[in-house]
Amino acid sequence: MKVNRRTFISSTAAAVGTTRLTTASQRSGANDQIGVALIGCGGMGRADIRDFMRVPEVQVRAVCDVWEHNLERAARMTEDQPSGRAAGFTDFRRVLELKEIDVVVVATPDHWHALPTIMACEAGKDVYVEKPLSLTVEEGRKMVEAARRNQRVVQMGTQQRSGLHYQEAVRLIQDGVIGKISRVSAWNYENETPAGIGNPPDGNPPS
């Protein structure tokens, strides 16, 4: 099946092996290449981009993050693609101005999913946005309205809800195998190095 700007249907495996990436664009180009931009270059964003880059018709043309460390890591991943190294940005609004971008991947922290998605739709881009779609019902409604108003394809990544390991966890809970659940704790520890976990002093925001 040929992938072009009008139809972008890929079944690249994600880290858990179950991602289905499906989006579409209403434009057509000389090279039938799909220009993708990544907004949010953390671990999940880089995993998404790695999967998109497995599709020959995809070219990652821009990456964006306020943290230069993650921005550089994502840009280096794109160096061997035919179109060359992706351009780097710290302001996602500049990314949305690029005419060569067809699809935007929003993999920012959870509280920053709504605005880039809405603005990408307004800019005529299709969107793959990581879960959770939004923090509030109102935010979610605004995102849906923007997608429909601008006739954009917006897909949210919920692949882990169908992962076999989660199905097994649900079964263990529902069958009472691990007893009554009275409390659940979750934490994010991935950025603890090199300073460790703690409360660092206030500093200047990223430039």
Disulfide bonds with the S-S distance in Angstrom:
none
